[in-house]
Amino acid sequence: MKIIRISVYQIDLPLEYPYWLSGGRLKFETLDATLVKVETDAGLTGWGEGTPWGHTYVPAHGPGIRVGIETMAPFLMGLDPRRVLDVERAMDLALPGHLYAKSPIDMACWDIAGQAAGVPIADLMGGGSRTPRPIASSVGAKTVEETRTVMERYRQRGYIAHSVKIGGDVERDIARVRDVESLRKSGEIVLYDVNRGWTRQQALRVMSACEDMNVIFEQPCETLDDIAAISGRHASPVSVDESLVTLQDGARIARDGLAEVFGIKLNRVGGLTKAARLRDMALAHGIDMFVMATGGTVLADTEALHLAATVPDDNCHAVWACQDMITVDIAGGRGPRNVDGHLHLPEAPGLGVHPDEDALGYPVGAYQ
Ligand code: MG
């Protein structure tokens, strides 16, 4: 089987509500999504998606995905998409780095490989738990009152897992954590996501003040150096996502004990092939996981769900999915959707959901 054509589509995904990170430091209203169709000489077609969370969140750029694929495409023609490691190496040779540009191609190849084998991607990867995964909400509020309102809105939709965005003013952050914890319901999963918003000093103040609650703080500071510098000076559990990009990052975090949780963002780390190695590194070091779409449509959510299904149930806290935050649906309601705050693994071979091509318009790039 050979790759004979790659088509690239761009669509805008408006958010239902404007979204704030780091206590209002960053605002997001629309996501720039890239959908990729990989066609083979065997008649099988795979789909991938790369949707960064805007351009200001992490070093990933919607247009950069599209020109990255243009650069890599000549090196991918003729490869067998079922040999995902061959495709990975070809991409890494053609364009070092730029992992976010590679993940949609990797995803489409896994989709084709699953279809060819007649099994869902998670099964092809060697372990597809059917335990529904809780979807983590995104509570991008700023005040105690707004936080209550947004969390209640998600609870109405069945959510039991929440990613509460903090990282602004220290005293307000402590007050918001204490308020959320005081109202936390039995069985709820809550993660406090700082999105790099604190200095070391600010992180130590909040994480020390909240030690009695034993809550997880995600990405408290800008870099792994910052997180390492405060490690051992507080007793709060840490999750790392934005600073978990390469296998080397994962090795450092695991070896130096910098986090108790990996937040694996599929688009950020370069797709399923590379994410699976991070998963194994986490499991080998007693580290739990949140598995996340970086943003995007039900396709990106489904990719995250497949990886999450290969993590033992006890080690997978939740998946982060974007489908309830955007107002455009490119798949007409198909694929895994929010059912009482959970996503159920699709049983169809491959990814398990494809877009309506009519909803995508004309391709902005086609290579053959
Ligand atoms: Mg995060």
Residues whose N, C-alpha, C, O or C-beta is under 5 A from the ligand:
A	BS01	MG	D193 E218 D241
